[in-house]
């Protein structure tokens, strides 16, 4: 009897080590996918049943889903919300943009300020990598490319005319509709890219 628990412990420790290494590998693959810059050119990319061909920056303005994001039960609703959001930015349509964000964001950015901020902005190569639950709704991890006049560059990249973004958006329900809340603090990265 005394030898049996020791035998179980003998194989349990290596098995636990294998599980830890496997979990770390899977986590590393997920992080690596999120760390990859958005594709700026190259062959067609197939995502969740749709095929688009990347062109010069910022690329196509179509919101695509990774396989992981497409498996989420709210994937279609999130994709549709983000498509309306980015279409509003690309079309400089403030009323359409306000219909995609929480009312506080619209109050914080009146139309005159919004138009000034987005006057030269074009967003594309938009890819949702992951959709995660949160206590207040969902967290959507995505990347996209933005082109803009140098004077409208992000403050972190002065003079940049092409920016790759990796961001986390919080999606919540407000007045019975999904809306984009403020981004998650310190969960946004950007880097200069080369405009075609």
ABEGO torsion letter per residue (X at the ends): XAAAAAAAAAAAAAAAAAAAAAAAAAAAAAAAAAABBBBABEBBBBBGGBBBBBBBOAEBABBBBBAAAAABAAAAAAAAAAAAAAAAAAAGBAAAAAAABBAAAAAABBAAAAAAAAAABBBBGBBBABBBBBAAEBBBBBBBBBBBBAAABBAABBGBABBBBBBBBBBBBBGGBBBBBBBBBGABBBBBBBBX
